[in-house]
């Protein structure tokens, strides 16, 4: 949907080859770009527990077609596609306090929307 001039929404990804059901569903939030990715550990698909946040801006989140390796943009995502979610670490310049003020998680992840305030970017360890 279009809100305040941005294409916003979210999509769910269900792993098709996961042996651990607790790590088989992910929810990715979009605001023109992929903004954050949560592991879904409950039956509540809207659960935004900060402990389940896997990666967020300014780190790059992208999706690719698992068969071709071609990137899939937010506008091209469709139900039933087989995708891989890839997280790419941000350049250190984007992690400075000055850059985070503009491209950090507080800019893209408002507390009122997610129910918690995130001041530092999250990246998978």
N, C-alpha and C positions, 0 to 999 in steps of 0.2 A: 504494500500500500504506500501511497505518497503522503507523507506528513511533514509539514514545515519545509517543503521543498526537497526532502530527502526520500529516497526509496528505502523504506524500512520494513523489516519483517524478521522471520526466523525460519529455519528448516531443521528437520530431524534427520539424522543418519543412523541407520541400523546396520551394524556390522554383519556381514554375511559369512565370515569365517572365524568368528571369535569363539573361543572355548569357555571364556568367563562371561556369563551373562551380565555381571556387574560392570563390565567394561565394554558393552556392546552397543550402547546408544549414546549419541552425542547431539547436542542442540547448538546450532550456530546462529548468532544474531548478525543481522545485516543492516547497515546504514550506508547505502551505495556501495560499500565494500564489506568484506567479512570483518566484523569488529571483535567478536569474542566467541569462544567455544567452551561449552560446559559439558562435563560428563553427566549423563542422566542416571542417577542411582536410585530413583524412586519411581513410583507410578505417576507422580506429578510431573508431566512434561514441562511445566512452567516453573519448576523449582529452580531458583537461582542461588543456591547455596554457594557462598564464596569459596568453600573448601573444594567444590567440584569444578571450579574454573580451571580450564586446562591451559588456555592461551588467550591473550588479548592484545589490542593495539597498544603500542605502535608496532609490535611484531606482526609480520605478514602472515595472513591466513589465506590459503588458496585451496581450491578444489580442482581435481583433475579426473578425467575419465580413466577408470582403471584398465580399460582395454587398449586405449590409444595413447594415453598419457597427455592428451591435449587438455589445456586449462578450460574450466567451465566458469563463466562469469555469473554474478548474482542473477542477471536477467535470463540466463540460459538454463538454470536449474529446473528440472522437471521431476515429478514423482516417478520412482522406479529406476532412475539412473543409477549406475554403479560408479560411485565416486570414492576417491581417497581424499582425506583432509590432510593438508601439509602445512606445518608451521615453520616459518623461516625467521631466524633471529634478526631483530632490527640492528642496524648499524649503531655502534656506540654513540655517535653524534645525536641520534634520535632518543637516547636514554639520558641525556643531560637534563638538569632541572629546567632550563630554558626551553628545550624542545618538548619536554613532557607537558609543559604548560599549554602547548598548542596541539600536540598529537598524542598525548598520554590518555590513559584510561578514563580520567575524570572528565575529559572533553567529550568522549564518545559514549561513556557509560554513566549517565546521570544517576545519582543515588535514588531519586524518586522512581526511576524505572526498574532498577535492579534490587532495591531494598538494602543496599550496603554501599559504602564509599570505598573505592579502590584508588589508592594514591600511587601505587607502584605497578608497573606492568608485570604480567605473569607469563612465564614461558616454561614448557615442559622440561623437567630435569632429566 
